[in-house]
Each structure stands twice: as C-alpha cells, then as structure tokens.
Amino acid sequence: MKVALVGIGKIAVDQHIPAIRDSPDWDLAATVSRQGAVDGVEAFTDLGEMLEARPDIRVVSLCLPPVPRFDYAMQALEAGRHVMLEKPPGATLAECHALDAAARKAGLTLYATWHSRAADMVAAAKAWLADKALTRLTVTWKEDVRRWHPGQDWIWEPGGLGVFDPGINALSILTEILPDPLHVTEARLDVPENRQTPIAASLGFHHPGGAEVSAVFDWRQEGAQTWEIEAVTEGGTLKLTEGGAHMAVDGSTSGTAAALSGEYPRLYAHMAELVRDGRCDVDLRPMTLVADAFTLGRRVTVAPFED
C-alpha cells in the first residue's frame, strides 16, 4: 500500500522511514513537510495539495507534534484516507474522540499508535501478569531531555505534555500489561518557572485489588537513562527494563520476544492488518491517565530550564 508521511522530523527520520522502507506491506509514496524530505520520494509542503495530487495514496501517517495533528488528521479522513497517528494521538481527549467517530462513520481506519507497547517483551509481561495477584508496582522513567528532545520548544508549550511525552510511553505499557484498570488518585507536577509543562512528575494510582501503584517521571536524569517497571506479585517479581525491551522474573531473564524486530516495524505491520480488515484501533487509556494527572496534579514551581 502507498503511504504518505507527514512531518519529516527526528522521529520520522529515526523510526518511521526505516520501518516503511523495510516493510513488505508499504511503499513510501510521498512526504509532506515544510522543512524535511526523503531522497527519491515526491515531496509536498501542503497536505491538501498532496491529497489532491495523489488520490492513489490510501494511507497518511502523521508524525507532527500533537497540537496541529487534529486538523491534519481530519483533513485526511475527509479526503477518504486511512490515518495513522504518532503518540500521543492528539492534544486533547475530545479531539481524539472526534477523530475516532469521524473515521468509523466514514468506514476508514484510524490507528492511535503507542510504540512502547510494541517493545520486545511487553506481550510476554502481559501474559505473565494475567493470572497474578498484584501487590505493588513502581514505574521509574528518567531520561535527559537535552539528549532526546534537543531544541524542541513545542514540548514545553501547552499541549506539548512536557515530561509526559516520554511518561505516556510508560503509561501505555502499564495499561497494556495489567489485567485491571487503574486511575490516578494524586500527582505532583514540577514545572520550571520559565516553562508551561512539567519537567518531572510523580503519580499515585488506585488499583481495584488494593495494590500500591506509583510512577516517577523525570527529564533531569544525567548519565544512565532509566525506563523500568517493577511489578511485585504473590507469584514473584517481574521487572521490565530498557522501556520494555528486557524482562526478568525473580532476577532471571524470562519470556519470548515479540515477532518482527523493532517497535515501529510492528506498528506498521499492525496498521496494514487494520486497513486490510477495515478496523480502527484507538485506545485512549494512556492519554486519559495523563489528563487526570494534569487535573489532579499539585503544581510546584522549580528552577528554570534552558535547553
């Protein structure tokens, strides 16, 4: 299938383009970007022009920041194209629900991707936890914002999510692997005095079985980066590390890695299945937890951040 990639920035170059190039399902037929392009691929600077000029392209993959994404996605859906959304799927829950409704009404596929759910050992962790009684779970997601988001001012503006941009990756794994639903009960948001979004956050959750569940996100980490989830159960302790790439049970490596290789190849393989089957996949649970954290969060002003 022909696909157009909209927004040729870091995530598109690092992940989307290689995944499409190596996939047996996809042909990168066009790009839309005011700044970037891909050698040998027809380039447009306006989505509307691309949609009009290339009716043969059935699928549009959006890699834009979340705030402008709704308008682009709706434009593509109204033109009869299937749409794949980089995470988070939008700037607000309401606009995501509107996109989902529009896609289903038109009989089109809308896929809200969560790339961390496609990490190697997430499915194995979900299977292991399915019949276990959880007693405690901790999420530790700490990284260096200067290393992973250099010069990306949009993440510090309203709708940019701040530290929840990586934190939502952890929440996407959490909502996938746990058999029981969670909701936020308390949150602390550390917001630099010169920014609009948090640089760190700590969350507490309600678990229906009474387990103690918490998460800490921090963008001020130097040195080794930490992306870990530890689940203590009556049947042992599971630990996911490296963002879900590795899994251990009671200290020993366990589980079988997911098929294919890499998160984004798995996302594009799933998108191909959705289009062929005429289905949507729009799970907004991770975004709901973030929205609730912003609603309940106690904001604490911290030192200014300079990139």
C-alpha positions, 0 to 999 in steps of 0.5 A: 500500500502507498503511504504518505508521511507527514512531518519529516522530523527526528522521529520520522527520520529515526523510526518511521522511514526505516520501518516503511522502507523495510516493510513488505506491506508499504511503499513510501509514496510521498512526504509532506513537510515544510522543512524535511524530505526523503531522497527519491520520494515526491515531496509536498509542503501542503497536505491538501495539495498532496491529497489532491495530487495523489488520490492513489495514496490510501494511507497518511501517517502523521508524525507532527507534534500533537497540537496541529495533528487534529486538523491534519488528521481530519483533513485526511479522513475527509479526503477518504484516507486511512490515518495513522497517528504518532503518540500521543494521538492528539492534544486533547481527549475530545479531539481524539474522540472526534477523530475516532467517530469521524473515521468509523462513520466514514468506514476508514481506519484510524490507528492511535499508535503507542510504540512502547507497547510494541517493545520486545517483551511487553506481550510476554509481561502481559501474559505473565501478569494475567493470572497474578495477584498484584501487590505493588508496582513502581514505574521509574522513567528518567531520561535527559531531555537535552539528549532526546528532545534537543531544541524542541520548544513545542514540548514545553508549550501547552499541549506539548505534555512536557515530561509526559511525552516520554511518561505516556510511553510508560503509561501505555505499557502499564495499561497494556500489561495489567489485567485491571484498570487503574486511575490516578488518585494524586500527582505532583507536577514540577514545572520550571518557572520559565516553562508551561509543562512539567519537567518531572512528575510523580503519580499515585494510582488506585488499583481495584485489588488494593495494590500500591501503584506509583510512577516517577517521571523525570527529564533531569536524569544525567548519565544512565537513562532509566525506563523500568517497571517493577511489578511485585506479585504473590507469584514473584517479581517481574521487572521490565527494563530498557522501556520494555525491551528486557524482562526478568522474573525473580532476577532471571531473564524470562519470556519470548520476544515479540515477532518482527524486530523493532517497535515501529516495524510492528506498528506498521505491520499492525496498521496494514492488518487494520486497513486490510480488515477495515478496523480502527484501533484507538485506545485512549487509556494512556492519554486519559491517565495523563489528563487526570494527572494534569487535573489532579496534579499539585503544581510546584514551581522549580528552577528554570530550564534552558535547553 
